Amino acid sequence: MQGGGQNSSSQSSGLGGELRDQEFAIILDTLAECQGRRKEMAEKLGISPRTLRYKLAKMRDAGIDIPG
């Protein structure tokens, strides 16, 4: 039974990483679609410009090159 608990924990970590990667991909696609216009990006993504800045900074910290 304990092994099952450990499996669940490592699956959660993997899922979190996958979700983060998908979020980053969506942000990059939207960046290209909006030609770098951050206000338009935030509106399309349904988030505030401040949240977008936070997410872009998080992506930079993860080593992702943000064009524009």
Rosetta blueprint (number, residue, H / E / L):
1 M L
2 Q H
3 G H
4 G H
5 G H
6 Q H
7 N H
8 S H
9 S H
10 S H
11 Q H
12 S H
13 S H
14 G H
15 L H
16 G H
17 G H
18 E H
19 L H
20 R H
21 D H
22 Q H
23 E H
24 F H
25 A H
26 I H
27 I H
28 L H
29 D H
30 T H
31 L H
32 A H
33 E H
34 C L
35 Q L
36 G L
37 R L
38 R H
39 K H
40 E H
41 M H
42 A H
43 E H
44 K H
45 L H
46 G L
47 I L
48 S L
49 P H
50 R H
51 T H
52 L H
53 R H
54 Y H
55 K H
56 L H
57 A H
58 K H
59 M H
60 R H
61 D H
62 A L
63 G L
64 I L
65 D L
66 I L
67 P L
68 G L
